[in-house]
Amino acid sequence: MKPLGPIPSGYALIDGELAVDGRKASALVAEAGSTPLFVYSAQHICRRVAELREAIPSRLALHYAVKANPFRPVLQLMDGLVDGFDIASGGELAQVQAAGLAADRVSFAGPGKREIELEAAILAGVTLNLESAGEADRAMAIADRLGVTPRLAIRVNPDFDLKGSGMKMGGGAKPFGVDADRVPELARRIIASGAEWRGFHIFAGSQSLDSDAVSETQRQALHLAARLAAESGVALPHCNLGGGLGIPYFAGDKPVDLRAIGAKLAEQFAQLPDALTNTRFCLEMGRYLVGEAGVYLTRVVDRKESHGEVFLVVDGGLHHQLAASGNFGTVVRRNYPVAIASRFDAPVEEEASVVGCLCTPLDRLAEKGGFPRADVGDLIAVFCAGAYGASASPAQFLGHGPAAEMLV
Ligand SMILES: *Cc1c(COP(=O)(O)O)cnc(C)c1O
């Protein structure tokens, strides 16, 4: 048997079934009308944000990275919980606007922003995290033509990266951000243009469970911000320190030590250099805030055996759960936390693989896991589905279309 990932805290058992915020999986599916279904727990998200705020210095604002989960009710819940939003496309700008979020709390990072996206963002009053000198020129020209003052920040490609992180976003040659040594000159040029100067965005990686590595990255980011601010010759109004906090997906993963990270940040804030004394800092996170708050429910449509192995074939699959299938940036496929939601308290009785309904061998949601015996009609839960599930999977593949989503 292969191990399954750890089931996040906060899920309960009612009448032998998995329950989310006091509601049984079968009742949630009945309410939604069908499977597959993403269920997001508002209580879980609120608790997570509260724990984070409790642990980090109050001076740090908290931003939500929309790409993790742009489901409108989640954005609207977040609106009351966080201080800002980070988007990465014109499509996400439309999503935050449709959700009624104030554009002056939104910043826009991401390489390859098209003219039409830059224009929409500048008109809305969104802060642009500029990814290159060329993009800065295009933004300033568009703002000139429109006769508006753009809000401009520079995304810095730092000289370091987040050690051991799942996704490296800094260090060396990168499509993201402006190389640190070219930042002061560009900052001076932006300020001289009359734009509203919004400072730096320093994002060095994500999905780290190593609190020492996160703290070290934050220390380096503060150090770099101070140096670049001094070299730019102007006080730094804002600095986005990125995120980096991961969640446990796989057997053996341990939650990140939030208290240790908070304590280190407090230490660093107590000894900030002069260039940063009035700077407003923020952290920006997606998966840490919403990842463990989501569960994906899918129903068994076939149970079969092949060469002595049991396959539970479900009505969902990698078209909603690309990451859980192991096809989204992983080298070695490992099992996410997966359980039989309709037999949540039953003991392990057999080894089975949960496979999706797509006609490809890549579509595996759990490989050779230990499960109670499940049959056609049972509900399967894939946990850690709140971030990069619906938003980062090829829903159109094979014509199945998106899953239903629900915030409870
Ligand atoms: C994706 C992204 C994030 C969020 O990463 P998580 O791992 O979801 O926390 C934050 N900032 C930027 C710039 C990103 O591209």
The ligand as a Gaussian input file, in Angstrom:
#p B3LYP/6-31G(d) Opt

LIG

0 1
 C        0.915000      32.359000      -6.994000
 C        1.394000      33.527000      -6.311000
 C        1.124000      33.672000      -4.948000
 C        0.408000      32.662000      -4.123000
 O        1.122000      31.495000      -3.913000
 P        0.534000      30.436000      -2.861000
 O        1.451000      29.293000      -2.926000
 O       -0.841000      30.094000      -3.313000
 O        0.499000      31.095000      -1.546000
 C        1.535000      34.840000      -4.357000
 N        2.177000      35.795000      -5.050000
 C        2.458000      35.660000      -6.366000
 C        3.183000      36.729000      -7.067000
 C        2.084000      34.541000      -7.038000
 O        2.380000      34.416000      -8.330000

